[in-house]
Amino acid sequence: MECPGTDFGVLEFESIAPDRQLSFVVPVFVKNNTFENKLNAWREWNWQGPEPLNMRFMRFTSIIQLNKVYNITYSGTNPYDLLHRIALRTPAGEGSKYVIVQYKYAVALSI
C-alpha cells in the first residue's frame, strides 16, 4: 500500500517454508540508515493434549520508505523460503517504486 503524497508504503513478508509455524524467529528487525522497526508475531494457541503448541505464523508487515535498501534480521534462524511484496501494488508492478531487502544468513550456504 502506498501512502499518497509520500514516499512511504507497506512491506509484507512471510515465510512460506513448511516449518513456518514452528520456527521461533521473533522479534524481527527491519532497518536502514534512518529507520528501524521491531516486529513481533501473534501467537496461536493450539493444544496437543494438555500442552500448548504456541505456534506463530512468520508473517509480518512494516512501514517502509520506498526506493530504499533495508536489512531484515531475524532473532532465530532465517526462514529459507520467503515471499516479499509491497502491499496493493499492481500485478505488473511499478518500476519506480521498489524496496531492496538484504538478509544475513548465520549458516553458510543456507539459502
KEKOLZA-30177 format. One record per residue (C-alpha): residue number from 1; residue in one letter; x, y, z. Coordinates in pm, 1 decimal, decimal comma. Example, Ala and Ser with C-alpha at 12.3 -4.5 7.8 and 13.67 -1.06 7.14 Angstrom:
+-----+--------+----------+----------+----------+
! num ! residu !        u !        v !        w !
+-----+--------+----------+----------+----------+
!   1 !      a !   1230,0 !   -450,0 !    780,0 !
!   2 !      s !   1367,0 !   -106,0 !    714,0 !
+-----+--------+----------+----------+----------+
END
This chain:
+-----+--------+----------+----------+----------+
! num ! residu !        u !        v !        w !
+-----+--------+----------+----------+----------+
!   1 !      m !      0,0 !      0,0 !      0,0 !
!   2 !      e !    136,6 !    333,6 !    -96,0 !
!   3 !      c !     60,0 !    637,1 !    115,5 !
!   4 !      p !    -41,2 !    901,4 !   -144,2 !
!   5 !      g !    168,3 !   1216,6 !   -138,5 !
!   6 !      t !    454,8 !   1046,7 !     47,0 !
!   7 !      d !    733,7 !    806,6 !    -35,5 !
!   8 !      f !    615,6 !    550,9 !    223,4 !
!   9 !      g !    446,8 !    215,7 !    175,7 !
!  10 !      v !    379,4 !   -115,8 !    347,9 !
!  11 !      l !    614,1 !   -411,2 !    304,0 !
!  12 !      e !    459,3 !   -754,4 !    359,7 !
!  13 !      f !    689,1 !  -1052,0 !    402,9 !
!  14 !      e !    638,6 !  -1404,9 !    524,3 !
!  15 !      s !    793,1 !  -1747,5 !    537,8 !
!  16 !      i !    632,4 !  -1999,5 !    306,5 !
!  17 !      a !    859,8 !  -2283,5 !    422,6 !
!  18 !      p !    696,9 !  -2599,5 !    563,8 !
!  19 !      d !    810,6 !  -2506,7 !    919,0 !
!  20 !      r !    651,9 !  -2158,0 !    903,2 !
!  21 !      q !    450,6 !  -2212,3 !   1223,9 !
!  22 !      l !    713,9 !  -2396,6 !   1421,4 !
!  23 !      s !   1028,5 !  -2180,9 !   1399,5 !
!  24 !      f !   1071,9 !  -1911,6 !   1660,0 !
!  25 !      v !   1221,1 !  -1605,2 !   1487,6 !
!  26 !      v !   1070,7 !  -1303,3 !   1663,7 !
!  27 !      p !   1133,8 !  -1024,1 !   1714,7 !
!  28 !      v !   1226,9 !   -929,4 !   1358,9 !
!  29 !      f !   1412,8 !   -604,9 !   1286,8 !
!  30 !      v !   1364,3 !   -402,1 !    966,9 !
!  31 !      k !   1638,2 !   -136,9 !    943,0 !
!  32 !      n !   1804,7 !    110,0 !    712,5 !
!  33 !      n !   2026,4 !    413,7 !    782,5 !
!  34 !      t !   1746,2 !    626,1 !    930,7 !
!  35 !      f !   1472,7 !    380,5 !   1022,0 !
!  36 !      e !   1423,6 !     80,0 !   1249,8 !
!  37 !      n !   1108,8 !   -120,7 !   1307,1 !
!  38 !      k !   1093,3 !   -403,5 !   1563,4 !
!  39 !      l !    818,8 !   -654,1 !   1474,4 !
!  40 !      n !    657,8 !   -933,6 !   1669,6 !
!  41 !      a !    406,3 !  -1200,6 !   1565,4 !
!  42 !      w !     80,1 !  -1309,8 !   1720,0 !
!  43 !      r !     72,5 !  -1648,2 !   1888,8 !
!  44 !      e !   -185,7 !  -1911,0 !   1801,1 !
!  45 !      w !   -284,2 !  -2124,6 !   2097,4 !
!  46 !      n !   -317,2 !  -2477,7 !   1964,5 !
!  47 !      w !   -306,9 !  -2766,4 !   2206,5 !
!  48 !      q !   -165,5 !  -3115,6 !   2193,3 !
!  49 !      g !   -338,9 !  -3275,6 !   2490,5 !
!  50 !      p !   -257,3 !  -3057,8 !   2793,6 !
!  51 !      e !     47,5 !  -2895,0 !   2625,4 !
!  52 !      p !     21,5 !  -2562,9 !   2434,8 !
!  53 !      l !    195,7 !  -2566,1 !   2095,5 !
!  54 !      n !    247,7 !  -2186,5 !   2089,8 !
!  55 !      m !    261,7 !  -2177,8 !   1710,0 !
!  56 !      r !    339,4 !  -1847,7 !   1535,9 !
!  57 !      f !    296,8 !  -1768,2 !   1168,8 !
!  58 !      m !    605,1 !  -1594,5 !   1031,6 !
!  59 !      r !    402,0 !  -1321,2 !    859,5 !
!  60 !      f !    498,4 !   -956,0 !    907,8 !
!  61 !      t !    410,8 !   -607,6 !    782,8 !
!  62 !      s !    627,4 !   -298,3 !    817,0 !
!  63 !      i !    602,3 !     64,3 !    715,7 !
!  64 !      i !    890,4 !    137,8 !    478,2 !
!  65 !      q !   1024,1 !    426,9 !    280,9 !
!  66 !      l !   1007,6 !    334,0 !    -87,5 !
!  67 !      n !   1318,1 !    315,7 !   -308,1 !
!  68 !      k !   1549,6 !    230,6 !    -16,5 !
!  69 !      v !   1764,3 !    -63,0 !     96,3 !
!  70 !      y !   1662,8 !   -247,1 !    414,8 !
!  71 !      n !   1830,3 !   -510,1 !    629,9 !
!  72 !      i !   1591,9 !   -763,2 !    782,1 !
!  73 !      t !   1726,7 !   -951,9 !   1081,4 !
!  74 !      y !   1550,7 !  -1244,9 !   1247,9 !
!  75 !      s !   1614,3 !  -1335,4 !   1611,8 !
!  76 !      g !   1625,3 !  -1703,9 !   1516,0 !
!  77 !      t !   1741,5 !  -1890,8 !   1206,5 !
!  78 !      n !   1629,1 !  -1715,9 !    888,5 !
!  79 !      p !   1345,0 !  -1884,1 !    700,1 !
!  80 !      y !   1469,2 !  -2049,8 !    381,4 !
!  81 !      d !   1164,4 !  -1978,2 !    163,3 !
!  82 !      l !   1032,2 !  -1621,8 !    177,0 !
!  83 !      l !    770,8 !  -1413,5 !     -2,3 !
!  84 !      h !    802,3 !  -1032,4 !    -17,0 !
!  85 !      r !    564,3 !   -774,2 !   -161,3 !
!  86 !      i !    475,1 !   -409,5 !   -136,1 !
!  87 !      a !    108,1 !   -414,4 !    -39,0 !
!  88 !      l !   -154,6 !   -340,3 !   -305,2 !
!  89 !      r !     86,3 !   -280,8 !   -590,2 !
!  90 !      t !    -43,2 !   -350,9 !   -937,1 !
!  91 !      p !      7,1 !   -711,3 !  -1059,6 !
!  92 !      a !    256,6 !   -591,7 !  -1320,9 !
!  93 !      g !    441,1 !   -380,6 !  -1064,3 !
!  94 !      e !    570,3 !    -26,7 !  -1092,0 !
!  95 !      g !    935,6 !     11,4 !  -1176,8 !
!  96 !      s !    963,0 !    344,3 !   -999,4 !
!  97 !      k !    851,3 !    203,1 !   -661,3 !
!  98 !      y !   1068,0 !    -65,0 !   -507,5 !
!  99 !      v !   1249,4 !   -177,9 !   -195,0 !
! 100 !      i !   1572,1 !   -377,0 !   -176,8 !
! 101 !      v !   1581,2 !   -631,4 !    107,2 !
! 102 !      q !   1907,2 !   -775,5 !    240,4 !
! 103 !      y !   1948,0 !  -1073,5 !    472,1 !
! 104 !      k !   2249,6 !  -1206,5 !    654,1 !
! 105 !      y !   2246,9 !  -1583,7 !    699,4 !
! 106 !      a !   2425,3 !  -1718,9 !   1005,9 !
! 107 !      v !   2484,1 !  -2057,3 !    839,7 !
! 108 !      a !   2686,5 !  -2051,5 !    517,9 !
! 109 !      l !   2503,0 !  -2170,5 !    203,7 !
! 110 !      s !   2169,9 !  -2187,8 !    388,9 !
! 111 !      i !   1968,9 !  -2024,1 !    109,3 !
+-----+--------+----------+----------+----------+
END
